[in-house]
Amino acid sequence: MNWHSFLKWFLGTLAGTLLFLIAALWVVDPYGNLPGSPPFERTAMASNQRFSYPAVARDQRFDSAVVGTSTTRLLEPAALNKTLGGRFANLSMNSATFYEQARLFEVFRRAHEVPKTVIIGLDIVWCSSNAKLPKYTFRRFPEWMYDADPWNDLAHMFEFKSFEVLGRQAAYLLGLKAAKYGPDGYANFLPPDSEYDLQKARKHIYGEKGPRPRIVPVPPVFVPAQTRAAWTYPSHADLQDMLASLPAETRKILFFVPYHIINQHVRGTAGFAHWQECKDRVTRIVAPLDNAVLLDFMIESPLTSRDENYWDPLHYNGAVAETVSRLIARGAENGQAPSGEFVILDPM
């Protein structure tokens, strides 16, 4: 073979390979973000939820959503569909910053003119007073996937990671690989219940020293009103913008998640005052909104005081998740918690 023939063969092979890859990316559409790709029933296959969930947020099969971190990931859409009505997607991402949550919420909001219900789980992300809260975690966050222009995604589809997810998505569509997450974004990330060990759980909850009493300071720490007024919660502006973007018809349910009681500050401490101030300010954000309710599960209750309910200080088990789903629906109708598992927060 002479050099001229070799060059023609090489360039032809290169062009053919490139066209094949472009066609494969467009047909399989690994992230579900390419304009005009075939309408297959894809699912989230990227290991990093930040790459997978924009497609879930845009999916018209869903009219309702859960937004939060891993502390709300166990709220199963199927259970919420039954208790609240609608078709839920769970968009909760592990360790998501308030910025990442707000960006994903924007994607959902652009795709749904009048969402039926939005649930927002509130944890430390929304009550930190750190003026320099990070926008991102150590995980990559593809900003290009979160804007309103799908065409600018094309330039990023030739990254190695895209071909890795391409293979997973193709295997899923062919029935050769199980989904990492459901099409609604839900996945139970906990170990099987058969592996639960209370003693190990208590080590995660309390540390090596094991259970310990919560000591109320006497006298309680006094935090002056001017000190509380000076505290800042940088995430609250984003939360207010998110809620303001929702139409009056949308049911808005916000809830402080049920941390284990050991992970909650003791009444009478400066930490308790800091959280109470956060709760008060969120209450004032929510109060003027139509069709909105704010529930507080981050209290001492039969739910948060029982070690058997938790794998660690933040994450409750699947049975508790089912209970929380039912209680959220009850609270959304201004019903009282049967055993004091939550309180409805209203402005004083």
ZAZA-69056 format. One record per residue (C-alpha): residue number from 1; x, y, z; residue in one letter. Coordinates in nm, 3 decimals. Each point is the difference from the previous one (the first is absolute). Layout:
<sites>
SITE  resi       xx       yy       zz  resn
SITE   NUM        X        Y        Z     a
...
</sites>
This chain:
<sites>
SITE  resi       xx       yy       zz  resn
SITE     1    0.000    0.000    0.000     m
SITE     2    0.151    0.336   -0.101     n
SITE     3   -0.011    0.308    0.218     w
SITE     4   -0.277    0.163   -0.206     h
SITE     5   -0.228   -0.303    0.039     s
SITE     6    0.087   -0.032    0.368     f
SITE     7   -0.085    0.364    0.062     l
SITE     8   -0.337   -0.039   -0.174     k
SITE     9   -0.072   -0.313    0.200     w
SITE    10    0.106    0.166    0.327     f
SITE    11   -0.205    0.315   -0.055     l
SITE    12   -0.300   -0.203   -0.112     g
SITE    13    0.021   -0.221    0.306     t
SITE    14    0.040    0.303    0.225     l
SITE    15   -0.300    0.173   -0.158     a
SITE    16   -0.208   -0.317    0.022     g
SITE    17    0.090   -0.051    0.365     t
SITE    18   -0.081    0.362    0.080     l
SITE    19   -0.337   -0.024   -0.176     l
SITE    20   -0.076   -0.324    0.183     f
SITE    21    0.080    0.158    0.336     l
SITE    22   -0.211    0.306   -0.078     i
SITE    23   -0.290   -0.222   -0.106     a
SITE    24    0.037   -0.218    0.310     a
SITE    25    0.005    0.302    0.229     l
SITE    26   -0.307    0.150   -0.168     w
SITE    27   -0.202   -0.324   -0.012     v
SITE    28    0.083   -0.122    0.351     v
SITE    29    0.020    0.354    0.147     d
SITE    30    0.167   -0.118    0.322     p
SITE    31   -0.103    0.300    0.210     y
SITE    32   -0.338    0.057   -0.164     g
SITE    33    0.101    0.357   -0.090     n
SITE    34    0.050    0.004   -0.379     l
SITE    35   -0.260    0.175   -0.216     p
SITE    36   -0.193   -0.221   -0.240     g
SITE    37    0.128   -0.336    0.127     s
SITE    38   -0.236   -0.300   -0.022     p
SITE    39   -0.259   -0.006    0.282     p
SITE    40    0.126   -0.313    0.176     f
SITE    41   -0.092   -0.048    0.365     e
SITE    42    0.346    0.065    0.135     r
SITE    43    0.095    0.010    0.364     t
SITE    44    0.269    0.164    0.212     a
SITE    45    0.318   -0.203   -0.056     m
SITE    46    0.285    0.238    0.091     a
SITE    47    0.153   -0.075    0.339     s
SITE    48    0.012    0.374    0.072     n
SITE    49   -0.360    0.110    0.049     q
SITE    50    0.088    0.349   -0.117     r
SITE    51    0.034   -0.138   -0.354     f
SITE    52   -0.312   -0.217    0.016     s
SITE    53   -0.265    0.210    0.169     y
SITE    54   -0.048    0.290   -0.245     p
SITE    55   -0.171   -0.248   -0.235     a
SITE    56   -0.220   -0.124    0.285     v
SITE    57   -0.087    0.361    0.088     a
SITE    58   -0.107    0.070   -0.361     r
SITE    59   -0.196   -0.322   -0.039     d
SITE    60   -0.366    0.074   -0.074     q
SITE    61   -0.107   -0.328    0.157     r
SITE    62    0.031    0.178    0.334     f
SITE    63   -0.194    0.300    0.127     d
SITE    64    0.140    0.012    0.355     s
SITE    65    0.343   -0.016    0.157     a
SITE    66    0.202   -0.045    0.318     v
SITE    67    0.309    0.223    0.030     v
SITE    68    0.266   -0.058    0.262     g
SITE    69    0.309   -0.195    0.102     t
SITE    70    0.044   -0.362    0.108     s
SITE    71   -0.224    0.077    0.299     t
SITE    72   -0.301   -0.002   -0.239     t
SITE    73    0.119   -0.259   -0.252     r
SITE    74   -0.196   -0.279    0.168     l
SITE    75   -0.336    0.167   -0.059     l
SITE    76   -0.135   -0.239   -0.260     e
SITE    77   -0.194    0.165   -0.283     p
SITE    78   -0.247   -0.290   -0.017     a
SITE    79   -0.092    0.058    0.366     a
SITE    80   -0.033    0.376   -0.051     l
SITE    81   -0.220   -0.056   -0.304     n
SITE    82   -0.241   -0.190    0.222     k
SITE    83    0.001    0.238    0.296     t
SITE    84    0.014    0.334   -0.183     l
SITE    85   -0.116   -0.078   -0.351     g
SITE    86    0.191    0.089   -0.315     g
SITE    87    0.304   -0.162   -0.159     r
SITE    88    0.313    0.062    0.204     f
SITE    89    0.367    0.001   -0.093     a
SITE    90    0.258   -0.003    0.278     n
SITE    91    0.275    0.246   -0.094     l
SITE    92    0.191   -0.023    0.329     s
SITE    93    0.377   -0.019   -0.053     m
SITE    94    0.261   -0.118    0.247     n
SITE    95    0.161    0.292    0.186     s
SITE    96   -0.153    0.247   -0.246     a
SITE    97    0.086    0.360    0.081     t
SITE    98   -0.281    0.254    0.007     f
SITE    99    0.131    0.135   -0.332     y
SITE   100   -0.017   -0.343   -0.164     e
SITE   101   -0.350   -0.057    0.134     q
SITE   102   -0.112    0.339   -0.130     a
SITE   103    0.148   -0.068   -0.345     r
SITE   104   -0.172   -0.338   -0.027     l
SITE   105   -0.323    0.160    0.118     f
SITE   106    0.034    0.253   -0.284     e
SITE   107    0.018   -0.284   -0.251     v
SITE   108   -0.316   -0.155    0.143     f
SITE   109   -0.177    0.335    0.012     r
SITE   110    0.076    0.088   -0.365     r
SITE   111   -0.142   -0.333   -0.113     a
SITE   112   -0.319    0.018    0.209     h
SITE   113   -0.220    0.305   -0.034     e
SITE   114   -0.221   -0.086    0.297     v
SITE   115    0.150   -0.275    0.217     p
SITE   116   -0.254   -0.178    0.216     k
SITE   117    0.213   -0.038    0.314     t
SITE   118    0.354    0.090    0.099     v
SITE   119    0.158   -0.137    0.318     i
SITE   120    0.322    0.157    0.126     i
SITE   121    0.198   -0.174    0.275     g
SITE   122    0.181    0.244    0.230     l
SITE   123    0.317   -0.101    0.181     d
SITE   124    0.334    0.157    0.091     i
SITE   125    0.043    0.114   -0.362     v
SITE   126   -0.277    0.254    0.054     w
SITE   127    0.095    0.103    0.353     c
SITE   128    0.373    0.061   -0.025     s
SITE   129    0.116    0.354    0.069     s
SITE   130    0.330   -0.046   -0.179     n
SITE   131    0.028    0.303   -0.227     a
SITE   132    0.225   -0.198   -0.236     k
SITE   133   -0.214   -0.308   -0.053     l
SITE   134    0.142   -0.200   -0.293     p
SITE   135   -0.196   -0.013   -0.325     k
SITE   136    0.115   -0.355   -0.071     y
SITE   137    0.118   -0.316    0.171     t
SITE   138    0.301   -0.205   -0.113     f
SITE   139   -0.233   -0.155   -0.259     r
SITE   140   -0.006    0.153   -0.348     r
SITE   141   -0.298    0.223   -0.072     f
SITE   142   -0.070    0.044   -0.376     p
SITE   143   -0.131    0.356   -0.019     e
SITE   144   -0.057   -0.045   -0.375     w
SITE   145   -0.265   -0.261    0.074     m
SITE   146   -0.203    0.235    0.220     y
SITE   147   -0.059    0.296   -0.230     d
SITE   148   -0.287    0.047   -0.243     a
SITE   149    0.205   -0.067   -0.316     d
SITE   150    0.032   -0.373   -0.086     p
SITE   151    0.219    0.072   -0.301     w
SITE   152    0.299    0.106    0.207     n
SITE   153    0.004   -0.350    0.150     d
SITE   154    0.127   -0.145   -0.327     l
SITE   155    0.357    0.120    0.046     a
SITE   156    0.022   -0.179    0.334     h
SITE   157   -0.130   -0.336   -0.119     m
SITE   158    0.341   -0.120   -0.120     f
SITE   159    0.145   -0.022    0.347     e
SITE   160    0.108   -0.348    0.105     f
SITE   161   -0.263   -0.004    0.274     k
SITE   162   -0.275    0.041   -0.262     s
SITE   163    0.109   -0.317   -0.178     f
SITE   164    0.011   -0.187    0.330     e
SITE   165   -0.362    0.101    0.071     v
SITE   166   -0.086   -0.070   -0.365     l
SITE   167    0.095   -0.362    0.052     g
SITE   168   -0.206   -0.024    0.319     r
SITE   169   -0.305    0.165   -0.155     q
SITE   170    0.020   -0.220   -0.311     a
SITE   171    0.024   -0.311    0.218     a
SITE   172   -0.302    0.119    0.200     y
SITE   173   -0.206    0.066   -0.315     l
SITE   174    0.089   -0.348   -0.128     l
SITE   175   -0.099   -0.158    0.330     g
SITE   176    0.355   -0.107    0.081     l
SITE   177    0.064    0.223    0.302     k
SITE   178   -0.209    0.102    0.299     a
SITE   179   -0.066    0.368    0.062     a
SITE   180    0.207    0.184    0.260     k
SITE   181   -0.300    0.220    0.077     y
SITE   182   -0.363   -0.030   -0.095     g
SITE   183   -0.134    0.222   -0.281     p
SITE   184   -0.146    0.213    0.281     d
SITE   185    0.345    0.049    0.158     g
SITE   186   -0.069   -0.227    0.296     y
SITE   187    0.247   -0.254    0.135     a
SITE   188    0.029   -0.152    0.345     n
SITE   189    0.365    0.062    0.084     f
SITE   190   -0.008   -0.181    0.334     l
SITE   191    0.136   -0.351    0.059     p
SITE   192   -0.262   -0.278    0.017     p
SITE   193   -0.206   -0.002    0.320     d
SITE   194    0.146   -0.346    0.073     s
SITE   195    0.340    0.167    0.051     e
SITE   196   -0.125    0.245    0.260     y
SITE   197    0.186   -0.029    0.329     d
SITE   198   -0.118    0.224    0.283     l
SITE   199    0.338    0.003    0.174     q
SITE   200    0.178    0.105   -0.319     k
SITE   201   -0.269    0.258   -0.065     a
SITE   202    0.049    0.143    0.348     r
SITE   203    0.371    0.035   -0.066     k
SITE   204   -0.083    0.201   -0.311     h
SITE   205   -0.257    0.204    0.190     i
SITE   206    0.190    0.070    0.323     y
SITE   207    0.362   -0.090   -0.073     g
SITE   208    0.213   -0.255    0.180     e
SITE   209   -0.113    0.111    0.348     k
SITE   210   -0.356   -0.104   -0.076     g
SITE   211   -0.330    0.154    0.116     p
SITE   212    0.028    0.300    0.227     r
SITE   213   -0.247    0.231    0.170     p
SITE   214   -0.089    0.340   -0.140     r
SITE   215    0.087    0.254    0.265     i
SITE   216   -0.206    0.317    0.014     v
SITE   217    0.216    0.292    0.116     p
SITE   218   -0.103    0.170    0.322     v
SITE   219   -0.040    0.286   -0.029     p
SITE   220   -0.074   -0.002   -0.374     p
SITE   221    0.227    0.196   -0.232     v
SITE   222   -0.150    0.345   -0.064     f
SITE   223    0.035    0.123   -0.359     v
SITE   224   -0.095    0.369   -0.034     p
SITE   225   -0.252    0.096   -0.265     a
SITE   226    0.254    0.221   -0.177     q
SITE   227    0.239   -0.294   -0.025     t
SITE   228   -0.269   -0.220   -0.156     r
SITE   229   -0.094    0.281   -0.238     a
SITE   230    0.361    0.022   -0.117     a
SITE   231    0.016   -0.367   -0.099     w
SITE   232   -0.011   -0.055   -0.374     t
SITE   233   -0.126   -0.302   -0.192     y
SITE   234    0.132    0.040   -0.356     p
SITE   235   -0.217   -0.278   -0.142     s
SITE   236   -0.329    0.167    0.093     h
SITE   237    0.005    0.241   -0.295     a
SITE   238    0.012   -0.298   -0.237     d
SITE   239   -0.275   -0.176    0.192     l
SITE   240   -0.218    0.310   -0.023     q
SITE   241    0.063    0.026   -0.376     d
SITE   242   -0.086   -0.366   -0.051     m
SITE   243   -0.329    0.032    0.181     l
SITE   244   -0.088    0.332   -0.162     a
SITE   245    0.035   -0.159   -0.344     s
SITE   246   -0.279   -0.249    0.072     l
SITE   247   -0.358    0.088   -0.093     p
SITE   248   -0.265    0.029    0.268     a
SITE   249   -0.161   -0.326   -0.115     e
SITE   250    0.310   -0.203    0.080     t
SITE   251   -0.008   -0.166    0.342     r
SITE   252    0.321    0.091    0.182     k
SITE   253    0.111   -0.226    0.284     i
SITE   254    0.319    0.078    0.187     l
SITE   255    0.121   -0.206    0.292     f
SITE   256    0.295   -0.004    0.234     f
SITE   257    0.126   -0.355   -0.025     v
SITE   258    0.004   -0.236    0.301     p
SITE   259    0.362   -0.014    0.112     y
SITE   260    0.061   -0.244    0.282     h
SITE   261   -0.041    0.187    0.328     i
SITE   262    0.373   -0.029    0.079     i
SITE   263    0.070    0.203   -0.312     n
SITE   264   -0.232    0.278    0.114     q
SITE   265    0.115    0.278    0.231     h
SITE   266   -0.121   -0.009    0.358     v
SITE   267   -0.251    0.265    0.100     r
SITE   268    0.169    0.281    0.190     g
SITE   269    0.322   -0.006   -0.205     t
SITE   270    0.125    0.253   -0.255     a
SITE   271   -0.026   -0.270   -0.269     g
SITE   272   -0.369   -0.051    0.078     f
SITE   273   -0.057    0.376   -0.025     a
SITE   274    0.175    0.006   -0.337     h
SITE   275   -0.225   -0.272   -0.139     w
SITE   276   -0.309    0.159    0.152     q
SITE   277    0.086    0.327   -0.169     e
SITE   278    0.037   -0.183   -0.329     c
SITE   279   -0.339   -0.166    0.047     k
SITE   280   -0.159    0.334    0.087     d
SITE   281    0.137    0.164   -0.313     r
SITE   282   -0.110   -0.285   -0.227     v
SITE   283   -0.342    0.025    0.164     t
SITE   284   -0.017    0.366   -0.098     r
SITE   285    0.098   -0.089   -0.359     i
SITE   286   -0.270   -0.265   -0.028     v
SITE   287   -0.283    0.176    0.187     a
SITE   288   -0.106    0.246   -0.276     p
SITE   289   -0.013   -0.270   -0.270     l
SITE   290   -0.319   -0.151   -0.131     d
SITE   291   -0.050   -0.373    0.042     n
SITE   292    0.312   -0.043    0.215     a
SITE   293    0.081   -0.178    0.324     v
SITE   294    0.315   -0.033    0.210     l
SITE   295    0.043   -0.310    0.215     l
SITE   296    0.269   -0.054    0.262     d
SITE   297    0.112   -0.360    0.053     f
SITE   298    0.333    0.115    0.146     m
SITE   299   -0.129   -0.015    0.355     i
SITE   300    0.021   -0.241    0.291     e
SITE   301   -0.269   -0.256   -0.078     s
SITE   302   -0.072   -0.374    0.013     p
SITE   303    0.140   -0.015   -0.353     l
SITE   304    0.329    0.184    0.056     t
SITE   305    0.067   -0.147    0.345     s
SITE   306   -0.007   -0.365   -0.102     r
SITE   307    0.341   -0.137   -0.103     d
SITE   308   -0.159   -0.290   -0.190     e
SITE   309   -0.137    0.250   -0.252     n
SITE   310    0.345    0.105   -0.119     y
SITE   311    0.309   -0.127   -0.180     w
SITE   312    0.197    0.311    0.103     d
SITE   313   -0.081    0.344    0.147     p
SITE   314   -0.146    0.126   -0.330     l
SITE   315   -0.153   -0.295   -0.180     h
SITE   316   -0.313   -0.177    0.115     y
SITE   317   -0.104   -0.340   -0.132     n
SITE   318   -0.250   -0.093   -0.270     g
SITE   319   -0.287   -0.059    0.241     a
SITE   320    0.046    0.347    0.147     v
SITE   321    0.011    0.143   -0.353     a
SITE   322   -0.344   -0.150   -0.064     e
SITE   323   -0.124    0.148    0.326     t
SITE   324    0.144    0.342   -0.084     v
SITE   325   -0.173   -0.010   -0.340     s
SITE   326   -0.334   -0.063    0.167     r
SITE   327    0.061    0.265    0.264     l
SITE   328    0.097    0.259   -0.262     i
SITE   329   -0.334   -0.058   -0.171     a
SITE   330   -0.175    0.035    0.335     r
SITE   331    0.183    0.321    0.078     g
SITE   332   -0.074    0.138   -0.346     a
SITE   333   -0.368   -0.020    0.088     e
SITE   334    0.070    0.181    0.330     n
SITE   335   -0.047   -0.322    0.191     g
SITE   336    0.173   -0.057    0.329     q
SITE   337    0.274   -0.258    0.049     a
SITE   338   -0.147   -0.306    0.172     p
SITE   339    0.286   -0.031    0.249     s
SITE   340    0.171    0.337   -0.026     g
SITE   341    0.231   -0.098   -0.289     e
SITE   342   -0.019    0.349   -0.148     f
SITE   343   -0.136    0.346    0.066     v
SITE   344   -0.141    0.247   -0.250     i
SITE   345    0.200    0.323    0.009     l
SITE   346   -0.201    0.319   -0.017     d
SITE   347    0.124    0.357    0.048     p
SITE   348   -0.037    0.132    0.353     m
</sites>
